[in-house]
């Protein structure tokens, strides 16, 4: 190694610490050269005061510049949103999907704890591109080996322009023996580079696998990269496909330098530089020209020094800006967000619309037989009206017909029908849940669509049985009040409790209303209208007239009463004609109430089925969709201030 005589530093090969003590009488800079520096500092301390041990100074002195940029920078809220996004998604996404986002958060946290006054810039290039020569030229001293032997750089070598970068270099795993200091002449360009930490990397196309692994590891940790290309390999597919294209979003912290222009004519150098810009544009890397943000593309010759001064000046402004770390982290967040886009961005507007909810309710009502129950309730109402207002002779005939129809065939049909009906109802419920899930996940990313489907399927377990219980209660006409319907709608206690502003069952909030299918009456019997007693009294009067007229005629026939057929015949005729007339009038008057009674029974059973489906299926599905919307909002916050448009 060549000694750095301009600064009075002798570069040793021992382990280096950048927080060694100062020597008295220097200009405020610490002499940092590993073991030799510590021995020199120790001898000075012994001369200053016997028995006083040297004390290390902290890595960072003076006020710190925020590594995430100035106050109000969008990077910090983006990182917070990304952290919340990862936390909310761990239960729905696998670890491999969230691995890159987790790595970005870890690296951001690690970079925040280290020096913000330093900018770590890596010099990367292919074999023979002259990157080590450029590294030595910028440092002003022979630090990295150059020559015809390939590869010449086997491990990263660092050069720090100022003290306090030990933590950053420890993070890069660069040992103390590979940490150097540059030659500084006190010029304005040297002053601008204060805070620069330059790292020379092994060849990214090296035949040694370990060299390539070191390049990939360090490139993920530095604040910026100088890509050194030469006229022969500037279009190498390995460079563009493996590095420049994947890192296209890091354009603002990238320098692409065409080296060895001393081998080309001025016209040829311009042509190669233009072609390099074209390739970068095809890679998707923005080129910063005319004040626009993007990668810095320039040409130089590290061997002759042509253009090196321009690069040094650009690096000086870049380092003094103190925003490289924030830009790099922001680009990393953009890249992580772009990878996560397929699992967070939906195609369309998935969710549970009113139409989807109504269709689900209709299918459950069909499965539970709400319409059939309403028709049965209507027929029951008319049957009760017929019993109360019909003639006794007709009621006797109907009773006789009903007893005669009871036989083995009806009993067999009654036994065999329920399993078939139960199977049909179960299929309808499964179809309703499947259709609901399909509508809810339409356009939803695959992981969240799977979560919604699982919520629907898990919630549907036991739903057919609960609906069967509702149907049995309706058909049996069990007037057990609100608790019967609520228990059938939510036997596991998963519904929303009444009194919280929502109905946990179909009949919550209706006082002590009868069960589904029995909207009124006592003991499961339909309610009677106000005109019902008058109709019963009229029918009883018609029956009495028939009996009275018949007894009168019978008395005349046996000779007990005086003959006179007209009056008893008229009385008997009035009873015979009036009875059916009263029954017909009651049947006509019962059509409206019976229809309303059936509709009310259907509505109650429909609401009970809807409440059951809501508690078991709709609410869990809606909760999953709400969770997706929450993480979607976090994702939007991550990408809201994207610097790459990702």
C-alpha positions in Angstrom: 0.0 0.0 0.0 1.1 3.5 -0.7 1.4 5.7 2.3 -0.8 8.8 2.6 1.9 11.4 3.3 -0.3 14.4 2.7 -2.3 13.8 5.9 0.5 12.2 8.0 -1.4 8.9 8.0 0.3 5.5 7.7 -2.2 2.8 6.7 -1.7 -0.3 8.7 -3.3 -3.7 8.1 -4.6 -4.3 11.7 -8.2 -4.1 12.8 -9.4 -0.5 12.6 -11.6 1.5 14.9 -12.8 4.9 13.8 -13.4 6.2 17.3 -9.8 6.3 18.5 -8.6 9.2 20.6 -7.2 12.4 19.1 -3.6 13.3 19.3 -2.9 16.7 20.9 -2.1 19.6 18.7 -4.0 18.2 15.6 -6.6 20.1 13.7 -9.6 18.4 15.4 -9.5 15.4 13.1 -8.9 12.0 14.7 -6.0 9.9 13.5 -7.5 6.6 12.7 -5.2 3.9 11.4 -6.0 0.7 13.4 -3.4 -0.8 15.7 -0.7 1.8 15.0 -3.1 4.7 15.7 -4.2 3.2 19.0 -0.6 2.7 20.1 0.3 6.2 19.1 -2.7 7.6 21.0 -1.8 5.5 24.0 1.8 6.8 24.1 0.5 10.4 23.9 -1.9 9.8 26.8 0.9 8.3 28.9 3.0 11.4 28.3 0.1 13.7 29.2 -0.7 12.1 32.5 0.6 8.9 34.1 -2.0 6.2 34.8 -4.7 7.9 32.7 -6.2 5.4 30.2 -7.2 6.7 26.7 -10.9 7.2 26.1 -12.6 6.4 22.9 -14.8 9.2 21.4 -18.2 8.5 20.0 -18.7 7.7 16.4 -20.9 10.7 15.8 -20.1 14.2 16.9 -22.0 17.4 16.4 -25.7 17.8 15.4 -27.2 14.9 13.4 -28.9 15.4 10.1 -32.1 13.3 9.9 -31.3 10.2 7.9 -34.9 10.1 6.6 -34.8 13.6 5.2 -36.1 16.9 6.6 -39.1 17.2 8.8 -42.3 16.6 6.8 -40.6 14.1 4.6 -43.1 11.5 3.3 -40.7 8.6 4.0 -41.5 8.2 7.7 -45.3 7.9 7.3 -44.7 5.5 4.4 -42.5 3.3 6.6 -45.1 3.5 9.4 -47.9 2.5 6.9 -45.7 -0.3 5.6 -45.1 -1.6 9.1 -48.9 -1.5 9.8 -49.6 -3.2 6.5 -47.2 -6.1 7.3 -48.7 -6.4 10.8 -52.3 -6.6 9.5 -51.4 -9.0 6.7 -49.4 -11.7 8.6 -52.5 -13.7 9.3 -53.6 -13.7 5.6 -50.3 -13.7 3.6 -47.4 -16.2 3.8 -44.0 -15.2 5.1 -42.4 -15.3 1.6 -44.8 -12.7 0.3 -44.0 -10.3 3.1 -40.3 -11.1 3.3 -39.1 -8.2 1.1 -41.3 -5.7 3.0 -39.9 -7.0 6.3 -36.3 -6.7 5.1 -36.9 -3.1 4.0 -38.3 -2.2 7.4 -35.4 -3.9 9.2 -32.8 -2.1 7.0 -34.6 1.2 7.5 -34.6 0.8 11.2 -30.9 -0.2 11.1 -30.0 2.8 8.9 -31.8 5.1 11.2 -29.7 4.2 14.2 -26.5 4.9 12.3 -24.7 8.1 11.3 -26.8 10.4 9.2 -23.8 12.6 8.3 -22.3 10.0 6.0 -23.3 8.8 2.6 -22.2 5.3 1.6 -21.6 5.0 -2.1 -20.5 1.7 -3.7 -18.4 1.4 -6.9 -19.6 -1.6 -8.9 -18.6 -2.9 -12.2 -17.7 -5.8 -14.4 -14.3 -7.4 -14.7 -11.8 -5.1 -16.4 -14.2 -2.1 -16.4 -11.7 0.0 -14.4 -13.8 0.5 -11.2 -10.9 0.0 -8.9 -8.8 2.5 -10.9 -11.7 5.0 -10.5 -11.9 4.2 -6.8 -8.2 4.9 -6.4 -8.4 8.1 -8.5 -11.3 9.5 -6.4 -9.4 8.6 -3.2 -6.2 10.1 -4.5 -4.2 7.1 -3.3 -3.5 3.5 -4.4 -6.0 1.6 -2.1 -7.5 -1.1 -4.3 -5.2 -3.3 -6.3 -5.4 -3.0 -10.1 -3.7 -5.0 -12.8 -4.1 -7.6 -15.5 -4.8 -10.4 -13.0 -8.5 -11.1 -12.7 -10.2 -10.7 -10.3 -8.1 -8.1 -8.6 -10.7 -7.1 -5.9 -11.8 -10.1 -3.8 -13.5 -8.3 -0.9 -15.2 -4.9 -0.4 -12.7 -2.1 0.5 -13.9 1.2 2.1 -12.5 4.7 2.0 -14.0 7.2 4.5 -13.5 10.9 4.0 -14.5 11.7 7.7 -14.6 9.9 11.0 -17.6 8.3 12.6 -18.5 5.8 9.9 -17.5 2.7 11.9 -21.1 1.6 12.5 -22.0 1.9 8.8 -18.9 -0.2 7.8 -19.7 -2.7 10.5 -23.2 -3.0 8.9 -21.5 -3.8 5.6 -19.3 -6.3 7.4 -16.1 -4.7 6.1 -13.2 -5.5 8.5 -10.9 -2.9 9.9 -8.0 -4.0 7.8 -10.0 -3.0 4.7 -10.9 0.5 5.8 -8.8 3.3 4.4 -8.6 7.1 4.3 -8.2 9.3 1.2 -5.6 11.9 0.3 -7.2 15.3 0.9 -5.7 18.5 -0.4 -8.0 20.9 1.4 -9.7 22.1 -1.8 -13.3 22.9 -2.2 -14.0 19.6 -3.9 -12.4 17.8 -0.9 -14.5 19.7 1.5 -17.7 18.8 -0.4 -16.8 15.1 -0.1 -16.8 15.3 3.7 -19.1 12.5 4.9 -18.5 10.3 1.8 -17.8 6.6 2.4 -16.7 5.0 -0.9 -16.8 1.2 -1.2 -15.0 -0.7 -3.9 -16.8 -4.0 -4.7 -15.6 -7.2 -6.3 -16.6 -7.8 -9.9 -20.3 -8.5 -10.2 -19.6 -10.9 -13.1 -16.7 -12.7 -11.3 -16.2 -16.4 -11.8 -16.0 -16.7 -8.0 -19.5 -17.2 -6.6 -18.5 -15.7 -3.2 -17.5 -12.5 -5.0 -21.0 -12.1 -6.6 -22.7 -12.9 -3.3 -20.7 -10.1 -1.6 -21.7 -7.7 -4.3 -25.4 -8.5 -3.9 -25.2 -8.2 -0.1 -23.5 -4.8 -0.1 -25.6 -3.4 -2.9 -28.7 -4.0 -0.7 -27.2 -1.9 2.1 -25.5 1.1 0.6 -27.1 4.5 0.0 -26.0 4.9 -3.7 -24.1 3.1 -6.4 -21.7 4.1 -9.1 -22.0 1.7 -11.9 -18.7 1.6 -14.0 -19.0 0.3 -17.5 -16.6 0.2 -20.4 -17.0 0.5 -24.1 -16.9 -3.3 -24.5 -19.3 -4.5 -21.8 -21.7 -1.5 -21.4 -24.5 -3.6 -23.0 -23.7 -6.8 -21.2 -27.0 -8.7 -20.5 -25.8 -9.8 -17.1 -25.4 -6.1 -15.9 -28.8 -5.0 -17.3 -30.9 -8.0 -16.5 -29.5 -8.8 -13.1 -28.9 -5.3 -11.7 -29.9 -2.2 -13.7 -33.4 -3.5 -14.7 -34.4 -4.7 -11.2 -32.9 -1.5 -9.7 -34.6 0.9 -12.2 -36.6 2.4 -9.3 -33.3 3.5 -7.6 -32.4 5.8 -10.5 -32.0 8.9 -8.2 -29.2 7.1 -6.2 -27.5 5.6 -9.2 -24.5 6.9 -11.2 -23.8 5.2 -14.5 -20.2 6.0 -15.6 -18.8 5.1 -19.0 -15.1 4.6 -18.3 -12.1 4.2 -20.6 -13.2 6.9 -23.1 -9.5 7.5 -23.7 -9.7 4.4 -25.9 -12.3 6.1 -28.1 -12.5 9.1 -30.2 -14.8 11.9 -29.1 -17.4 11.1 -31.7 -17.3 7.4 -30.8 -17.5 8.2 -27.1 -20.7 10.2 -27.7 -22.2 7.4 -29.7 -21.5 4.9 -27.0 -22.9 7.2 -24.3 -26.1 7.8 -26.3 -26.5 4.0 -26.8 -26.0 3.5 -23.0 -28.8 6.0 -22.3 -31.0 4.1 -24.7 -30.3 0.8 -22.9 -31.1 2.4 -19.6 -34.4 3.7 -20.9 -35.3 0.2 -22.1 -34.4 -1.0 -18.6 -36.9 1.5 -17.2 -34.3 3.5 -15.4 -35.0 7.3 -15.7 -32.0 9.3 -16.9 -31.6 12.6 -15.0 -31.2 15.3 -17.7 -32.1 19.0 -17.8 -32.8 19.1 -14.0 -35.1 16.1 -14.0 -34.7 13.4 -11.3 -33.0 10.2 -12.4 -29.7 8.5 -12.8 -26.6 10.5 -13.5 -25.0 9.3 -16.8 -21.5 10.5 -17.8 -18.3 9.5 -19.4 -14.7 9.7 -18.1 -11.3 8.1 -18.0 -10.1 7.0 -14.7 -6.7 6.4 -16.2 -6.1 9.9 -17.6 -8.3 11.7 -15.1 -10.6 13.2 -17.8 -14.1 13.8 -16.4 -13.1 12.6 -12.9 -13.3 16.2 -11.6 -16.9 16.4 -12.9 -17.8 13.2 -11.1 -16.1 14.4 -7.9 -18.1 17.6 -8.1 -21.4 15.7 -8.6 -20.5 13.4 -5.7 -19.8 16.4 -3.5 -23.2 17.9 -4.2 -24.8 14.5 -3.8 -23.1 13.9 -0.4 -23.8 17.4 1.0 -27.5 17.1 0.2 -27.6 14.4 2.9 -30.7 12.8 1.4 -29.2 9.7 -0.3 -30.2 7.4 2.6 -33.8 8.7 2.4 -33.9 8.3 -1.3 -32.5 4.8 -1.2 -35.0 3.7 1.5 -37.9 5.4 -0.4 -36.9 3.5 -3.6 -36.7 0.2 -1.5 -40.3 0.9 -0.2 -41.4 1.5 -3.8 -39.9 -1.8 -4.9 -41.5 -3.7 -2.0 -44.9 -2.0 -2.7 -44.6 -3.0 -6.4 -44.0 -6.6 -5.4 -47.0 -6.5 -3.0 -49.4 -4.9 -5.5 -50.9 -8.2 -6.8 -51.9 -9.2 -3.3 -53.5 -5.8 -2.4 -54.9 -4.2 -5.5 -58.3 -5.5 -6.6 -59.7 -5.5 -10.1 -62.9 -3.6 -9.6 -64.8 -3.0 -6.4 -65.3 -6.2 -4.5 -67.8 -6.3 -1.6 -71.3 -7.1 -0.5 -73.8 -5.0 -2.3 -77.4 -4.7 -1.6 -78.3 -6.8 -4.5 -75.9 -9.6 -3.4 -77.4 -9.5 0.2 -81.0 -9.6 -1.2 -80.2 -12.6 -3.4 -78.6 -14.4 -0.5 -81.7 -13.7 1.6 -84.0 -14.9 -1.2 -82.1 -18.2 -1.5 -82.2 -18.8 2.3 -85.9 -18.0 2.3 -86.4 -20.5 -0.5 -84.3 -23.1 1.4 -86.3 -22.6 4.6 -89.6 -22.7 2.7 -90.8 -19.2 3.7 -93.2 -19.0 0.8 -94.6 -22.5 1.5 -94.9 -21.6 5.2 -96.8 -18.4 4.3 -99.2 -20.3 2.1 -99.7 -22.9 4.8 -100.4 -20.2 7.3 -103.0 -18.6 4.9 -104.7 -22.0 4.5 -104.7 -22.5 8.2 -106.4 -19.1 8.8 -109.1 -20.0 6.2 -109.5 -23.4 7.8 -110.0 -21.9 11.2 -112.5 -19.5 9.7 -114.4 -22.4 8.1 -114.5 -24.3 11.4 -115.9 -21.3 13.2 -118.3 -20.0 10.6 -119.2 -23.1 8.6 -122.4 -25.1 9.0 -122.1 -28.0 11.4 -123.2 -30.5 8.8 -120.4 -29.4 6.4 -117.9 -29.6 9.2 -119.0 -33.1 10.0 -118.6 -34.1 6.4 -115.1 -32.6 6.3 -114.1 -34.4 9.4 -115.3 -37.7 8.0 -113.3 -37.1 4.8 -110.1 -36.2 6.7 -110.3 -39.3 8.8 -110.9 -41.5 5.8 -107.9 -40.1 3.9 -105.5 -41.1 6.7 -103.8 -44.3 5.5 -100.6 -46.1 5.0 -99.8 -44.3 1.8 -100.0 -40.9 3.4 -98.0 -42.1 6.4 -95.3 -43.5 4.1 -95.1 -40.2 2.1 -94.9 -38.3 5.4 -91.9 -40.5 6.5 -90.0 -40.5 3.2 -90.6 -36.8 2.3 -88.5 -35.1 5.0 -85.1 -36.6 4.0 -85.6 -35.6 0.4 -86.7 -32.1 1.4 -83.8 -31.9 3.8 -81.3 -32.8 1.1 -82.8 -30.3 -1.2 -82.7 -27.5 1.4 -79.1 -28.3 2.2 -78.2 -28.1 -1.4 -79.9 -24.8 -1.7 -78.1 -23.4 1.3 -74.7 -24.5 0.0 -75.5 -23.0 -3.4 -76.5 -19.7 -1.7 -73.3 -19.5 0.3 -71.2 -20.4 -2.7 -72.9 -17.7 -4.9 -72.5 -15.2 -2.1 -68.8 -15.9 -1.8 -68.3 -15.7 -5.6 -70.0 -12.3 -5.7 -68.0 -11.0 -2.7 -64.6 -12.1 -4.0 -65.2 -10.9 -7.6 -61.9 -9.1 -8.5 -60.4 -9.6 -5.0 -56.7 -10.6 -4.8 -56.2 -14.3 -4.4 -55.1 -14.4 -0.7 -58.0 -12.2 0.4 -60.4 -14.1 -1.8 -59.4 -17.3 -0.1 -59.9 -15.7 3.3 -63.4 -14.5 2.3 -64.3 -18.0 1.0 -63.0 -19.7 4.2 -65.1 -17.3 6.3 -68.2 -18.0 4.3 -67.7 -21.8 4.4 -66.8 -21.9 8.1 -69.8 -19.7 8.9 -72.1 -21.9 6.8 -71.3 -24.9 9.0 -74.5 -25.7 10.9 -76.6 -23.2 8.9 -78.8 -25.9 7.2 -79.6 -27.3 10.6 -80.5 -23.9 12.0 -82.7 -23.2 9.0 -84.3 -26.7 9.5 -85.1 -25.7 13.1 -86.7 -22.5 11.9 -88.8 -24.4 9.3 -89.9 -26.9 11.9 -91.0 -24.2 14.2 -92.9 -22.5 11.4 -94.7 -25.7 10.3 -95.4 -26.8 13.8 -96.8 -23.4 14.6 -95.1 -23.4 18.0 -95.9 -20.1 19.6 -92.9 -20.0 21.9 -92.3 -16.3 21.5 -89.1 -14.5 20.5 -86.7 -16.9 22.2 -87.6 -19.8 20.0 -86.8 -18.0 16.8 -83.7 -16.4 18.2 -82.4 -19.8 19.4 -83.0 -21.3 16.0 -81.4 -18.4 14.1 -78.3 -18.4 16.3 -77.9 -21.6 18.4 -74.2 -20.9 19.0 -74.8 -17.5 20.4 -72.9 -15.8 17.6 -75.6 -13.2 16.7 -75.6 -9.6 17.8 -77.3 -9.1 21.1 -80.5 -7.1 21.1 -80.2 -3.6 22.5 -77.0 -2.8 20.7 -78.6 -1.1 17.8 -78.8 -4.2 15.6 -81.0 -7.3 15.5 -79.2 -10.5 16.6 -82.1 -12.6 15.2 -85.0 -12.1 12.9 -87.5 -11.2 15.5 -85.3 -9.1 17.9 -86.9 -5.9 19.0 -90.5 -7.0 18.6 -91.4 -7.6 22.2 -92.9 -11.0 22.8 -94.0 -11.7 19.3 -94.8 -15.3 18.4 -92.4 -17.6 16.6 -91.8 -17.4 12.9 -94.8 -18.6 11.0 -97.3 -17.7 13.8 -97.5 -13.9 13.6 -100.5 -13.7 16.0 -102.8 -15.5 18.3 -102.3 -17.7 21.3 -100.9 -21.2 21.4 -100.0 -21.1 17.7 -103.6 -20.4 16.6 -104.3 -17.6 14.1 -105.8 -14.4 15.5 -109.6 -13.8 15.0 -110.9 -10.6 13.5 -113.5 -8.5 15.3 -116.4 -9.7 13.1 -115.7 -13.3 13.9 -118.1 -13.5 17.0 -120.9 -12.0 15.0 -120.4 -14.5 12.2 -120.4 -17.4 14.7 -123.6 -16.0 16.3 -125.2 -15.7 12.9 -124.3 -19.3 11.9 -125.5 -20.6 15.3 -128.8 -18.7 14.6 -129.1 -20.3 11.2 -128.5 -23.7 12.8 -131.1 -23.1 15.5 -133.6 -22.1 12.8 -133.1 -25.3 11.0 -133.5 -27.3 14.2 -136.5 -25.4 15.3 -138.2 -25.7 11.9 -137.4 -29.4 11.7 -138.8 -30.0 15.2 -141.9 -28.1 14.4 -142.5 -30.1 11.3 -141.8 -33.3 13.2 -144.4 -32.3 15.8 -147.0 -31.7 13.2 -146.2 -35.1 11.6 -146.6 -37.0 14.8 -149.7 -35.0 15.7 -148.4 -33.2 18.7 -148.8 -29.8 17.0 -151.5 -28.3 14.8 -151.0 -28.7 11.1 -149.4 -25.7 9.3 -146.4 -26.5 7.1 -145.7 -23.1 5.7 -144.2 -21.4 8.8 -141.9 -24.2 9.9 -140.9 -24.9 6.3 -140.0 -21.3 5.8 -138.0 -21.3 9.1 -136.2 -24.4 8.2 -135.5 -23.1 4.6 -134.2 -19.9 6.1 -131.7 -21.9 8.2 -130.7 -24.2 5.4 -130.1 -21.3 3.0 -128.8 -18.8 5.6 -126.1 -21.2 6.9 -124.2 -21.6 3.6 -124.8 -18.0 2.9 -123.1 -17.0 6.2 -120.3 -19.4 5.5 -119.7 -18.0 2.0 -119.8 -14.5 3.4 -117.2 -15.3 6.0 -115.0 -17.0 3.4 -115.2 -13.9 1.3 -114.4 -11.7 4.3 -111.5 -14.0 5.3 -109.6 -13.7 2.1 -107.9 -10.4 3.0 -107.0 -11.2 6.6 -105.9 -14.7 5.6 -103.6 -13.3 2.9 -102.1 -10.8 5.2 -101.6 -13.5 7.8 -99.8 -15.7 5.3 -97.7 -12.8 4.2 -96.8 -11.9 7.7 -95.8 -15.5 8.4 -93.7 -15.6 5.3 -92.0 -12.3 6.2 -91.2 -13.4 9.8 -89.7 -16.7 8.6 -87.8 -14.8 5.9 -86.4 -12.4 8.5 -85.5 -15.2 10.8 -83.6 -17.0 8.0 -81.9 -13.7 7.0 -80.9 -13.1 10.6 -79.5 -16.6 10.8 -77.5 -16.1 7.6 -76.4 -12.7 8.6 -75.0 -13.9 11.9 -73.3 -17.0 10.5 -72.2 -15.9 7.0 -72.7 -12.3 6.1 -71.1 -10.8 9.2 -67.9 -12.9 8.9 -67.6 -12.2 5.2 -68.2 -8.5 5.8 -65.5 -8.6 8.5 -63.0 -10.1 6.1 -63.8 -7.5 3.5 -63.5 -4.7 6.0 -60.0 -6.1 6.9 -59.1 -6.1 3.3 -60.2 -2.5 2.9 -58.1 -1.5 5.9 -55.0 -3.1 4.6 -55.8 -1.6 1.1 -55.8 1.9 2.7 -52.5 1.1 4.4 -51.1 0.1 1.0 -52.4 3.3 -0.6 -50.6 5.2 2.1 -47.4 3.3 1.3 -47.6 4.2 -2.4 -49.1 7.6 -2.1 -45.8 9.5 -2.2 -44.0 7.0 -4.4 -40.9 8.5 -6.0 -40.9 6.0 -8.9 -44.6 6.0 -9.7 -44.9 2.4 -8.6 
